[in-house]
Amino acid sequence: MSAPLGNAPQHVVVVGSGQLARSLCDSLASTHTPQRVRVTVLARDLTAAVRVARGAQVRATVAGTRVDFTAQPFTAEPSTDPGDGYAADAASMARLRPDVLVCAASPQSPYERVHTPSAWTELVATAGFGVTLALQAELVSRLAAALAGGAPDAVLVNGCFPDAVNPLLAALNLPVLCGIGNVATLAACLDAALGRPGPGRLAVLGHHAHLAAPGPDNTGNDTAEVRAWLDGLPVPDVTGLLADYRALPRPELNALAGHAAAALVAGLAADAGEVVASLPGPLGLPGGYPVRLNGGRAELRLPPEVSAAQAVAWNTAAGHRDGVEVSDGHVRYPERARAALSAYQPELAEGWRVTDLPEVFARFIALRDHLRTVPPAPAPRVLEESRCP
């Protein structure tokens, strides 16, 4: 399996100003590249975009790297006035002329359950993160279409739930090279735990669901652990190797995701020859795989005993723990996710066609906005055990 990468990039565009975008830019700022790389940060909140770019520029200055940062306003809706900045449309992409575009923005924060719990975050926790698929996919799908129309040689790298979003983009015939985070983060952690053998010797098969230790999926069955190979040999006790890293707070894991993403983006931007990594959603496939990017092509880098079909089937099964599956142009929910969603949207719970994404997105936004006004159910009280004198 392979896909074109496009021309050697020099202009990196990062859409977003949240933690993933910040950690990506901060790490890019400290990365030495053989040629100058220009990074444009786009965000609807221009003040936030400026802060990301300004902080990264200081880091680049201190590190003495050849990476420069600027910020521009962005709107998710098409704009007829170029003075408004840039939008998710072909005209804006033609003006920007990105070589690599990284989408690190979506309307659904992974931290909402921590900061503002509600009946919505309770639904996500019960059904699985996959219930947010439409929210994760809507903006990046329009960016992909905009690139196809305005900058067809650009490379799209998706940071929004790429394990499921990238298969949806592929089903819509929208170009996406790969994702960042998830299996790339797990691979970086395993690399560190194994004494830093390097991504060239390490191959990792894993899913977004594996950011947490294995547990029951939406059918009640235990899910398989991440699979890893070092120099072609299976890595034993992956659970033990990842335990301390999985215990890190999620914001720290996201910062590691940005750092790993910077290595990938720098390699693409500098046309550094072969780039070897483990990445989510390559070639529009579900889950994450070891890959090789070289000479304008991307290909899977699986051990001999694992076929591409077996790896895809394994990742598809792992995705059931997230409560979603994208296949044959449809989005489907496993039993537990379907039951949780059917209490609010019975029709959506039965699944939907990827071509219906705009309508489904609007319905999920309406559902989320309503459920955000409803407090979460109170936790059950635990009665102290009575003691005899």
Sequence and secondary structure as in RCSB ss.txt:
>XXXX:A:sequence
MSAPLGNAPQHVVVVGSGQLARSLCDSLASTHTPQRVRVTVLARDLTAAVRVARGAQVRATVAGTRVDFTAQPFT
AEPSTDPGDGYAADAASMARLRPDVLVCAASPQSPYERVHTPSAWTELVATAGFGVTLALQAELVSRLAAALAGG
APDAVLVNGCFPDAVNPLLAALNLPVLCGIGNVATLAACLDAALGRPGPGRLAVLGHHAHLAAPGPDNTGNDTAE
VRAWLDGLPVPDVTGLLADYRALPRPELNALAGHAAAALVAGLAADAGEVVASLPGPLGLPGGYPVRLNGGRAEL
RLPPEVSAAQAVAWNTAAGHRDGVEVSDGHVRYPERARAALSAYQPELAEGWRVTDLPEVFARFIALRDHLRTVP
PAPAPRVLEESRCP
>XXXX:A:secstr
 EEE  S   EEEEE  SHHHHHHHHHHHT   SS EEEEEEESSHHHHHHHHHHHHHHHHHHT SEEEEEEEEE
SS  S GGG EESSHHHHHHH  SEEEE   S  TTHHHHS  HHHHHHHHH GGGGHHHHHHHHHHHHHHHHHH
 TT EEEE SSHHHHHHHHHHTT    EE STHHHHHHHHHHHTT   TTTEEEEB GGGGS   B TTS B   
 EEEETTEE S HHHHHHHHHTS HHHHHHHHHHHHHHHHHHHHTT S EEEEEESGGG SSEEEEEEETTEEEE
   TTS HHHHHHHHHHHHGGGT EEETTEEE  HHHHHHHHTT HHHHT EEGGGHHHHHHHHHHHHHHHTTS 
              
